[in-house]
Amino acid sequence: MTPSPAEKPSNRAPVLAFSYSELVPPLARLMRDVSAQELMPRFRRVAAQKKHDGTVVTEADHAVEAALAKALPSIVDCPVLGEEMPPPQQTAMWKHAEWLWCVDPLDGTANFAAGKRCFGISVALMHRRRSVFGMIYDPNQDELFYATQGHGAFVVEKPAVDKPDAAHRLKLHPAVSLAEAHLEIGRLKRLGRLQTALRAHPPCRKFSQIGASVLQWCHLAAGRIDVFLHAGERPWDYAAGALILEEAGGRIATLTHDDYWRTDDAEAMWEQSVIAARHPALFEEWKRWVRMHY
């Protein structure tokens, strides 16, 4: 399928020559197949290496990305932006491609390399840096989360993950107060004064760091955690997950901007912080606390 938008707004999904629902079955099959063939056979069998930016990578990251990059254009014919591509190629594509697939082949690489079962694969279809469709697969729990802009978010749980028509819509759960909330954090050490405030005066009853951003987004959307804070994510970290959360009724901002999808500012969106909550009322309380201590 080739994108052929009839309109080009930045804040809502363009009208296409096909329905986004048509993407679900082939993409679900692809992600499960790539996980079974390229990812899980390497679990606990490969070592991690450090990249130029200090993050880690394994043979599995490259194998999964290569398999997805080969197959995704046959689903929708547009470029594939992957985490493991050369940086100059990444930034050029991010700035100039009207349509692209945004891929995190293995989020939670450090967990994967350490033998911890907390990692996932993320794929999003983006139009002018705005996610219009996203899917995340958790191979350890055999769960598939996906969302289409304006049409809701869904989860397919085992053993029906190979049957996307068995999906359950993610619904807004009742709000809790910030004091009762479960907080997930990403890159705590980069939060500066916020890190100090979180340790000295915890605003929530519990906080944790699972080390896999794409799963943090999904767990927030599903109501398994309540609030989320991250010091800085790249597009492949948030492209699918942020859409899934929004379509489940959650809210998102950055540390300094209420508009999370500043699609006209490619540089700002290349790495952005996250303040998020699964419920709008809790989001306002959480955002106030974070910005007060930032």
C-alpha positions in Angstrom: 0.0 0.0 0.0 1.3 3.5 -0.9 0.2 6.5 1.2 -1.8 9.0 -0.8 -3.3 11.5 1.6 -6.3 13.6 0.5 -5.6 16.2 3.1 -2.4 17.2 5.1 -3.2 18.4 8.6 -0.5 18.1 11.2 -2.8 17.3 14.2 -5.1 14.6 12.9 -4.7 11.6 10.7 -4.8 12.2 6.9 -7.3 10.5 4.8 -5.7 7.6 3.0 -6.5 5.3 0.1 -6.7 2.4 2.7 -7.9 1.9 6.2 -5.5 1.8 9.1 -7.3 -1.3 10.4 -5.9 -3.1 7.3 -2.4 -2.7 8.9 -3.2 -4.7 12.0 -3.2 -8.4 10.7 0.0 -8.1 8.6 1.9 -6.1 11.1 0.9 -8.3 14.0 2.1 -11.4 12.1 5.3 -9.7 11.1 6.2 -8.6 14.6 5.5 -12.1 16.1 7.4 -13.8 13.3 10.5 -11.5 13.6 10.4 -11.9 17.4 10.3 -15.7 17.0 13.0 -15.9 14.3 15.4 -13.1 15.1 14.9 -11.9 18.7 14.1 -14.7 21.1 16.6 -17.3 19.7 19.3 -14.8 20.7 17.9 -14.1 24.3 20.6 -14.9 26.9 23.0 -15.8 24.0 24.4 -12.5 22.9 26.6 -9.9 24.6 26.0 -6.1 24.7 28.3 -3.6 23.2 28.4 0.2 23.8 27.4 2.6 21.1 28.8 6.1 20.5 26.1 7.6 22.8 26.8 5.3 25.7 23.7 3.1 25.2 24.0 -0.6 24.5 23.3 -2.7 21.4 23.4 -6.4 20.6 23.3 -8.6 17.5 19.6 -9.0 18.2 18.9 -5.2 17.7 20.5 -5.3 14.3 18.9 -8.5 13.2 15.4 -7.4 14.2 15.8 -4.0 12.6 17.1 -5.5 9.3 14.1 -7.9 9.2 11.6 -5.1 9.8 13.2 -2.7 7.4 13.0 -5.3 4.7 9.3 -6.2 5.3 7.6 -2.9 6.3 7.7 -1.2 2.9 5.6 -4.1 1.5 2.9 -3.2 4.0 3.1 0.6 3.5 5.7 1.8 1.0 7.7 4.5 2.8 11.1 4.8 4.4 12.0 3.0 7.6 13.6 5.0 10.4 15.4 2.6 12.8 17.2 3.1 16.0 20.4 1.4 14.8 20.7 3.4 11.5 23.7 5.8 11.0 22.8 9.1 12.8 23.2 11.3 9.7 20.7 9.1 7.9 18.3 9.1 10.8 18.2 12.9 11.2 17.8 13.5 7.4 14.9 11.1 7.3 13.3 12.6 10.4 13.5 16.1 9.0 12.5 15.5 5.4 10.3 12.3 5.0 6.6 13.0 4.7 5.8 9.4 5.6 7.9 7.0 7.5 7.9 3.9 9.6 9.6 4.5 13.0 11.1 1.3 14.5 12.6 0.4 17.8 13.8 -3.2 17.1 14.6 -4.0 20.8 13.7 -1.5 23.5 15.1 -2.7 26.8 18.4 -3.9 25.3 20.2 -3.7 28.7 17.5 -6.0 30.2 17.7 -8.4 27.2 21.5 -8.6 27.5 21.3 -9.2 31.2 18.7 -12.0 30.8 15.8 -10.0 32.2 12.5 -10.6 30.6 11.4 -7.0 30.1 11.8 -5.7 26.5 9.7 -5.1 23.5 9.5 -4.3 19.8 7.8 -1.0 18.6 6.7 0.0 15.2 4.8 3.2 14.2 3.6 4.8 11.0 4.2 8.5 11.1 3.0 11.4 8.8 5.0 14.5 9.1 6.4 13.4 12.5 2.9 12.7 13.9 2.1 9.0 14.7 -1.1 7.8 13.0 -0.7 4.1 13.8 1.4 2.3 16.3 2.0 -1.3 17.5 4.1 -2.7 20.4 4.8 -6.3 21.0 5.9 -7.8 24.3 7.3 -11.3 23.4 7.6 -12.4 27.0 4.0 -11.8 27.9 2.8 -12.5 24.4 0.9 -9.2 24.4 0.3 -6.9 21.4 -0.8 -3.3 21.9 -1.9 -1.1 19.0 -3.7 2.2 18.3 -4.9 4.3 15.4 -5.1 8.0 15.7 -8.8 8.9 16.5 -10.0 5.3 16.7 -8.9 4.0 20.1 -6.2 1.7 21.6 -6.4 -2.1 21.9 -4.6 -5.0 23.5 -4.5 -8.6 22.2 -3.5 -10.9 25.1 -2.2 -14.5 24.9 -3.2 -16.9 23.6 -5.1 -14.9 21.0 -2.2 -12.6 20.0 -2.2 -14.1 16.5 -5.8 -13.2 16.1 -6.0 -9.4 16.1 -9.8 -9.5 15.8 -9.8 -10.8 19.5 -8.5 -7.4 20.7 -9.9 -5.7 23.7 -10.3 -1.9 23.7 -8.2 -0.1 26.4 -10.6 1.9 28.5 -10.0 4.8 30.9 -9.8 3.5 34.5 -11.0 5.6 37.4 -8.6 8.2 38.6 -6.5 8.0 41.8 -4.8 10.8 43.7 -1.1 11.5 43.1 -0.4 10.2 46.6 -1.9 6.8 45.7 -0.3 6.6 42.3 2.4 4.2 40.9 5.1 6.1 39.1 7.4 4.7 36.4 10.6 6.6 35.6 13.0 6.6 32.7 16.6 7.9 33.0 16.3 9.0 36.6 19.9 10.2 36.8 19.3 12.8 34.0 16.4 14.4 35.9 18.6 16.8 38.0 16.7 18.7 40.6 13.6 16.4 39.9 15.6 13.4 40.9 16.5 15.0 44.3 12.8 16.0 44.9 11.6 12.6 44.0 13.9 11.0 46.5 13.5 13.6 49.3 9.7 14.0 49.0 8.2 11.2 47.0 4.8 12.4 45.7 3.6 8.8 44.9 3.1 5.7 47.0 5.4 3.7 44.7 7.9 4.2 41.9 9.8 1.8 39.7 12.1 1.7 36.7 11.6 -1.4 34.4 14.1 -0.1 31.8 11.9 -0.6 28.7 10.2 2.6 27.6 7.9 1.1 25.1 6.4 -1.2 27.7 6.1 1.7 30.2 3.8 3.4 27.7 1.7 0.3 27.3 1.4 -0.4 31.0 0.3 3.2 31.5 -2.3 2.9 28.8 -3.6 -0.4 30.3 -3.9 1.2 33.8 -1.2 -1.1 35.3 0.7 2.1 36.4 -0.6 5.6 36.9 2.0 8.2 36.0 5.2 8.3 33.9 8.3 10.6 33.8 11.2 10.3 31.4 14.2 12.6 31.0 14.4 12.3 27.2 13.2 9.9 24.5 14.0 9.6 20.8 11.2 9.1 18.3 11.5 5.3 18.3 11.0 5.3 22.0 7.7 7.2 22.0 6.2 7.0 18.4 3.9 4.0 19.1 3.6 4.2 22.8 2.5 7.9 23.1 -0.2 7.3 20.5 -1.4 4.1 22.4 -1.6 6.1 25.6 -3.5 9.0 24.1 -6.0 6.7 22.4 -6.6 5.0 25.7 -7.5 8.3 27.3 -4.2 9.3 28.8 -2.5 12.7 28.6 1.1 13.7 27.7 3.3 16.8 27.9 7.0 17.5 28.1 8.8 19.2 31.0 8.4 22.6 29.4 5.6 22.3 26.8 2.0 21.3 27.0 1.9 20.4 23.3 3.7 17.1 23.0 3.3 16.8 19.3 5.2 19.9 18.1 5.4 18.5 14.6 6.7 21.7 13.1 9.8 21.5 15.3 11.8 18.5 14.1 14.7 19.3 16.4 12.6 19.5 19.5 10.9 16.2 18.8 14.1 14.4 18.1 14.6 14.0 21.8 11.9 15.1 24.2 11.0 14.6 27.9 7.8 13.0 29.1 5.2 13.9 31.7 2.3 11.5 31.3 -0.6 10.0 33.2 -3.3 7.5 32.4 -6.2 9.8 33.5 -6.7 13.6 32.6 -7.4 14.6 36.3 -4.3 12.8 37.6 -2.3 14.3 34.7 -3.0 17.8 35.8 -1.9 17.1 39.4 1.2 15.2 38.3 2.2 17.9 35.8 1.9 20.6 38.4 4.1 18.7 40.8 6.8 18.0 38.2 7.0 21.5 36.9 7.0 22.9 40.5 10.2 20.9 41.2 11.8 21.1 37.8 
